[in-house]
């Protein structure tokens, strides 16, 4: 772990000293690990300190700022889960009812519950690669993947990480709300919290989005890399 124990609790240091300390740490970590750009935000309870470093796109040299949006990858799953929990809290869903009651695409796995989709205990496989997913629709994707033949175990008896389960959860959100998944995330979850979201694939994003990067091990230089995520996989990230 590259961090050292601070001499005093974060809240005890003045914001300016804490800001300089965090900026130094982030600059050092990014340089050491060849990270082109990064953000760090610390909420001390008394103050919020934000620092950033480097570039958001090595090809253009655009700076990484406090307004740069960063693709979350699979950390999108908690957002999808939170949406489902909101719907359950409103009485629009029962976590322990079969998901197939709302999704005919899951008729091949009628025992799978909503709770099992969220907890990776449905027995569903992780799903095809993103290039394969990009060539199909959500309905066809789920119908092909969510079959009794492809179950890894009886639903509720084991754990296996599943992107397909969260694609199904996202589809569930769309079916119950009548909104596309990204609109439901924006309207029901993020905007009430004062968060301005950005989504991969937006033709006119409201915030700049950082590019993905890969490091050339021979030269040590970072280069932009394509975000390999099919639109239908967005609820899983």
C-alpha positions as CSV (number, residue, x, y, z in Angstrom):
1,X,0.0,0.0,0.0
2,X,1.7,3.2,-1.1
3,X,0.1,5.5,1.4
4,X,1.8,6.6,4.7
5,X,-0.1,7.2,7.9
6,X,-0.7,10.9,8.3
7,X,0.8,12.7,11.3
8,X,-2.7,14.0,12.2
9,X,-6.3,13.1,11.2
10,X,-7.3,14.7,7.9
11,X,-10.0,16.8,9.6
12,X,-7.3,18.3,11.9
13,X,-5.2,19.7,9.1
14,X,-6.1,23.0,7.4
15,X,-7.7,22.7,4.0
16,X,-4.7,24.3,2.3
17,X,-2.2,21.9,3.9
18,X,-4.4,18.9,3.2
19,X,-4.9,20.0,-0.4
20,X,-1.1,20.3,-1.0
21,X,-0.6,16.9,0.7
22,X,-3.2,15.1,-1.4
23,X,-2.0,16.8,-4.6
24,X,1.6,15.6,-3.9
25,X,0.4,12.1,-3.3
26,X,-1.8,12.0,-6.4
27,X,1.0,13.4,-8.6
28,X,3.5,10.9,-7.2
29,X,1.1,7.9,-7.6
30,X,0.1,8.8,-11.1
31,X,3.8,9.2,-12.1
32,X,4.9,6.0,-10.4
33,X,2.1,3.9,-11.9
34,X,2.1,5.5,-15.3
35,X,-1.4,6.8,-15.0
36,X,-2.1,9.6,-17.6
37,X,-4.6,11.4,-15.4
38,X,-6.6,11.0,-12.2
39,X,-8.9,12.7,-9.7
40,X,-9.0,12.3,-5.9
41,X,-11.8,13.7,-3.7
42,X,-11.7,13.5,0.1
43,X,-14.7,14.4,2.3
44,X,-13.4,15.1,5.8
45,X,-16.8,15.7,7.2
46,X,-15.9,19.4,7.6
47,X,-14.7,20.1,4.1
48,X,-14.4,18.5,0.7
49,X,-11.0,18.6,-0.9
50,X,-10.5,17.7,-4.6
51,X,-7.3,17.4,-6.6
52,X,-6.6,16.2,-10.1
53,X,-3.5,15.6,-12.2
54,X,-2.3,14.8,-15.7
55,X,-4.2,14.6,-19.0
56,X,-7.6,13.2,-19.9
57,X,-6.5,12.2,-23.3
58,X,-2.8,11.5,-24.2
59,X,-3.5,12.0,-27.9
60,X,-4.8,15.6,-27.5
61,X,-3.1,16.6,-24.3
62,X,-6.4,17.9,-22.9
63,X,-6.0,18.4,-19.1
64,X,-7.7,16.3,-16.5
65,X,-9.8,18.7,-14.5
66,X,-12.3,18.6,-11.7
67,X,-15.1,18.5,-14.3
68,X,-13.7,15.5,-16.3
69,X,-16.0,12.5,-16.2
70,X,-14.4,9.1,-15.8
71,X,-15.9,5.8,-17.0
72,X,-16.8,3.7,-14.0
73,X,-16.8,0.3,-15.6
74,X,-18.4,-2.3,-13.4
75,X,-18.9,0.3,-10.6
76,X,-22.0,1.1,-12.7
77,X,-23.6,-2.0,-11.1
78,X,-24.3,-0.4,-7.8
79,X,-26.2,2.4,-9.6
80,X,-28.3,-0.2,-11.3
81,X,-28.9,-2.0,-8.0
82,X,-29.8,1.2,-6.3
83,X,-32.4,1.9,-9.0
84,X,-33.9,-1.6,-8.5
85,X,-34.0,-1.0,-4.8
86,X,-35.8,2.3,-5.3
87,X,-38.4,0.6,-7.3
88,X,-38.8,-2.2,-4.7
89,X,-39.1,0.5,-2.0
90,X,-41.9,2.1,-3.9
91,X,-43.7,-1.2,-4.2
92,X,-43.2,-1.5,-8.0
93,X,-41.0,-4.6,-7.6
94,X,-40.7,-7.5,-5.1
95,X,-37.1,-8.6,-4.7
96,X,-38.1,-12.2,-4.2
97,X,-40.5,-12.5,-7.1
98,X,-39.3,-14.2,-10.3
99,X,-37.7,-11.7,-12.6
100,X,-39.5,-13.4,-15.5
101,X,-42.8,-12.0,-14.3
102,X,-41.5,-8.7,-15.7
103,X,-39.1,-9.9,-18.3
104,X,-40.3,-12.5,-20.9
105,X,-36.7,-12.8,-22.0
106,X,-36.1,-14.7,-18.8
107,X,-38.8,-17.2,-19.3
108,X,-36.2,-19.9,-19.8
109,X,-35.0,-19.4,-16.2
110,X,-38.3,-18.9,-14.4
111,X,-36.9,-19.6,-10.9
112,X,-34.4,-16.6,-11.0
113,X,-35.5,-13.8,-8.7
114,X,-34.8,-10.1,-8.8
115,X,-32.7,-10.4,-5.6
116,X,-30.5,-13.1,-7.2
117,X,-29.9,-11.0,-10.3
118,X,-28.5,-8.2,-8.0
119,X,-26.4,-10.6,-5.8
120,X,-24.8,-12.6,-8.6
121,X,-26.5,-15.8,-7.3
122,X,-28.9,-16.4,-10.2
123,X,-26.5,-18.9,-11.8
124,X,-26.4,-16.9,-15.0
125,X,-23.1,-16.9,-17.0
126,X,-21.2,-13.7,-17.3
127,X,-22.3,-13.3,-20.9
128,X,-20.6,-12.9,-24.3
129,X,-17.8,-10.5,-25.0
130,X,-18.6,-6.8,-25.8
131,X,-18.0,-7.1,-29.5
132,X,-20.6,-10.0,-29.7
133,X,-23.0,-8.0,-27.5
134,X,-22.6,-5.0,-29.8
135,X,-24.0,-6.9,-32.7
136,X,-27.3,-7.8,-31.1
137,X,-30.3,-6.4,-29.1
138,X,-30.9,-6.6,-25.3
139,X,-33.9,-8.9,-25.9
140,X,-31.9,-11.3,-28.1
141,X,-28.9,-11.1,-25.7
142,X,-31.0,-12.1,-22.7
143,X,-33.0,-14.7,-24.5
144,X,-29.8,-16.4,-25.7
145,X,-27.9,-16.2,-22.4
146,X,-30.7,-16.8,-19.8
147,X,-31.6,-20.4,-20.5
148,X,-31.8,-23.4,-18.3
149,X,-29.1,-25.1,-20.3
150,X,-26.6,-22.3,-19.6
151,X,-27.2,-22.0,-15.8
152,X,-24.0,-22.6,-13.9
153,X,-25.9,-23.8,-10.8
154,X,-29.4,-23.8,-9.4
155,X,-30.5,-20.2,-8.7
156,X,-29.8,-19.2,-5.1
157,X,-27.3,-22.0,-4.3
158,X,-24.0,-20.4,-5.2
159,X,-22.2,-17.2,-6.4
160,X,-20.8,-16.4,-9.8
161,X,-20.1,-12.8,-11.1
162,X,-22.4,-12.1,-14.0
163,X,-22.6,-9.2,-16.3
164,X,-25.7,-10.8,-17.9
165,X,-27.5,-10.6,-14.6
166,X,-27.0,-6.9,-14.5
167,X,-28.0,-6.5,-18.1
168,X,-31.2,-8.2,-17.0
169,X,-31.5,-5.9,-14.0
170,X,-31.1,-2.9,-16.3
171,X,-33.8,-4.2,-18.6
172,X,-36.0,-4.7,-15.6
173,X,-35.6,-1.0,-14.7
174,X,-36.6,-0.1,-18.2
175,X,-39.7,-2.3,-18.2
176,X,-41.0,-1.1,-14.8
177,X,-40.2,2.6,-15.4
178,X,-40.9,2.9,-19.1
179,X,-37.7,4.8,-19.4
180,X,-34.4,3.9,-21.1
181,X,-31.9,2.8,-18.4
182,X,-29.7,5.9,-18.7
183,X,-32.7,8.2,-18.4
184,X,-33.9,6.3,-15.3
185,X,-30.4,6.7,-13.7
186,X,-30.4,10.4,-14.4
187,X,-34.0,11.2,-13.4
188,X,-34.5,8.8,-10.4
189,X,-31.1,8.6,-8.9
190,X,-28.5,11.1,-9.9
191,X,-30.3,14.4,-10.5
192,X,-32.1,14.2,-7.1
193,X,-28.6,13.9,-5.5
194,X,-27.3,16.9,-7.5
195,X,-25.0,14.8,-9.7
196,X,-24.6,15.7,-13.3
197,X,-23.9,12.4,-15.1
198,X,-22.1,11.7,-18.4
199,X,-22.6,8.4,-20.3
200,X,-20.3,6.6,-22.7
201,X,-21.7,6.9,-26.2
202,X,-23.3,10.3,-25.6
203,X,-23.1,12.2,-28.9
204,X,-23.0,15.5,-27.1
205,X,-21.9,14.8,-23.5
206,X,-22.6,17.6,-21.0
207,X,-19.1,17.0,-19.5
208,X,-15.8,16.0,-21.0
209,X,-15.1,12.3,-20.6
210,X,-11.6,10.9,-20.0
211,X,-10.3,8.5,-22.6
212,X,-9.2,5.0,-21.7
213,X,-5.5,4.3,-22.0
214,X,-3.1,1.4,-22.3
215,X,0.6,1.6,-21.4
216,X,3.2,0.5,-24.0
217,X,5.4,-1.7,-21.8
218,X,8.4,-1.2,-24.2
219,X,8.3,2.6,-24.1
220,X,6.4,3.3,-20.9
221,X,4.1,5.7,-22.7
222,X,0.4,5.7,-22.5
223,X,-1.9,5.8,-25.5
224,X,-5.6,6.1,-25.8
225,X,-7.6,2.9,-26.0
226,X,-11.1,2.3,-27.3
227,X,-13.8,1.9,-24.6
228,X,-14.9,-1.7,-25.3
229,X,-18.5,-1.6,-24.0
230,X,-21.6,-2.4,-26.0
231,X,-24.5,0.0,-25.3
232,X,-26.7,-2.8,-24.1
233,X,-24.1,-3.6,-21.4
234,X,-24.3,-0.1,-19.9
235,X,-26.3,-1.3,-16.7
236,X,-23.4,-3.7,-16.0
237,X,-20.6,-1.4,-17.0
